[in-house]
Each structure stands twice: as structure tokens, then as C-alpha cells.
């Protein structure tokens, strides 16, 4: 049971991908821009080549590049950490 738990925690650490709030917004904008551009470019490439496979290949490569750039928790995605407030002293009155 411990081996399964260790494997589960290792996989979770790799796939979790924590990024800051600024990077989340930048990733969203980049996703819309890249997917929109990839759609136009892949359509044109497929139309000019006269082959649907060319269109799908161009879009697939663009999608894989986007996933590689945004899904792993790269250091540039954690460049703006959130400053947390310090803990307030507890005051118990009895």
C-alpha cells in the first residue's frame, strides 16, 4: 500500500503544475491567440495543399507546441508569487 501511495504522490507532484495568477491570465490569452492563429494557418495550409491531412498536421503540431509551453510548471509561470500577509498574533481572552 505504501508503494502505491508513493507512486500516486509522485505522479501528482509532476502533473499538478502550480502557476501564479498573472501567469494564469497570460496563459489564457496565449491559448486563445495561438489556437486562433493555428486555426487560420492550418486552414490556409490545408487549402493551398489541397489535403486535409496537412491542415490537421499543422493544427496538431501547433496544439502540441502550445501544450508543451503552458502545461508544465515552467519557472516563468511562477515569476509573480502572491505576497501573503503575516499571521496575526492570537489573542485569547478568558
Order of alpha helices (4+ residues) and beta strands (2+ residues): alpha-alpha-alpha
